[in-house]
Amino acid sequence: MWYKLTLPLVICFGVGVLAFVQEFVPHPWSAAFREEMTTWFRIMGGFGLFIGAYSLLHLHVTRIRRQQAGWGYSAFVFLGAALTIGAGVFEEVRAAVADVPAGAFSLFDWLYNYVQVPCQATIFSILAFFMASAAFRAFRARNVEAALLLAAALVVMFGRVPISEEVGRCLGSWDLFPKAADVLMEYPNMAAKRGIMLGISLGAISQSLRVLFGIERSYLGGGG
Amino acid sequence: MGTPEAQATLRRLAVARRVIYVLVAVAVLVPFVYPLPFRFRPSPWSEKVFKKVEALKPGSPILFSFDFDPSAMAELYPMSLALLRHCLQRDLHPIVMTHWQSGVGITKQIIEEAAKERGKQSGKDYVFLGFRAGGSNLVLNMGESLQGAFAKDFFKQPTEGMPALEGVRSLKDIPLVIDIAAGTAIEMWIAYGRDRFGFDLGAGCTAVIAPDLYPFLQSGQLVGVLGGLRGAADYEMLMKRPGSATKGMQAQSLTHVLIILLIVGANVHYLSRRLKGSTKG
């Protein structure tokens, strides 16, 4: 088990300590090490994309094979992948054999502009309908805290749109509502966000130390 | 499946949901048929981004990282377009990249639209670097060597010796970076870019992310932020060139008012029932 457990822990500890120490060493070797290391990370990131694609396709193959509910959608994933990869390969081959100007409109661009863009934009825009319905059904002043949150949400929602300035003008001060929204965002919101961020950062440091010292080993697999 | 009273409540909610969908659709569509010319003033944080761009001398490089994909295009496309138009109008040299693989196509569209209007050429007046994997490590690489991180641009032209990159060897040579993001890329640019290499960082983001950025505005780690469609509309106003974001503010105004009325109405109903003692708190 030495190469499965001890070796990865030693590599993790060694690289982790070196990456940490180089931050405090203003020497060209240190800078060269950082550049080399970040280049390796990027290369691994490239492989990560392949692993992600493989994982996605593997998941959908399993769904199709087992004919799980909605397996037809999984078949559609393969159709989309085949079309996109096919278009990409076709354009690369075309560019290699014909004199295609760089950046010319391609089949791949067509798929992106007329399939992916409308699909993604549509799904995201539907959120407005869900949010309006959810706010109507769930946003209730059940207690003092909920009432305060509700009041703050209404002020920010109103203060962020131009109609609030028109209403403010009628009341004698155009920036009455925008200013109220800004005060809520810049003081209570910021204080809460800062607290949350500090908590997250401390948690990340603690988790990194656990990985570095081999206490957290779940990344080795086997839930260990 | 539940008591008759519970089933009746579910039925009422289902009907209410459909009515709300229709009302939202009407609120979004009405301003496109009957324009409502609301006046508004740009927010101070949007103005700060504009002034930073305005303060750069012609020929200066400015880096844009468009870290979003088509799902956020309603908010971030007009914002990115307004920023690029401003830069090209001032003869700055935008260097454009993306950390999102699915954002390459949209980024290309934005820069080509802005460049075409001014007759600007890739490589000479601007650079489109495209996508590279790596996230924070890519930013660190760019801090050491921009040409090392991107040996070629999106159009497969070598970045070494490119006229638009004259005098730019790394992030240290770029006075202003603006990240337009639909995710957590802005915080990454702060930690691995701005704080290490010393450039000014501005941000543009979807409205849902904007509240997260206030601590960085107060600490000065961000020079300003364009938040959501309103941020985009602010920039269009500052450019004195109203576009799709300015138009969109009319629909957004009506939709916000509608949601406020729905929430208030629902709470009045809830409180009145509670006062009558017909519901449990």
Interface residues (C-beta under 8 A of the other chain):
Chain A: A31 R34 E35 T38 T39 F41 R42 G45 G46 G48 L49 A102 G103 D109 Y112 N113 Q116 V117 P118 C119 Q120 A121 I123 F124 S125 A128 F129 M131 A132 S133 A135 F136 R137 F139 R140 A141 R142 N143 L150 A153 L154 M157 F158 R160 V161 P162 I163 E165 E166 W174 D175 P178 D182 M185 E186 N189 M190 K193 R194 M197
Chain B: L13 A16 R17 I20 Y21 L23 V24 A25 V28 F38 R39 F40 R41 S43 D69 P70 S71 A72 M73 A74 Q101 S102 G105 I106 K108 Q109 E112 S122 R132 A133 G134 G135 N137 L138 L140 N141 E144 S145 G148 F154 F155 K156 Q157 A207 P211 D212 Y214 P215 Q218 G228 R230 A233 M249 Q250 Q252 S253 L254 T255 H256 V257 L258 I259 I260 L262 I263 V264 G265 A266 N267 Y270 L271 G281
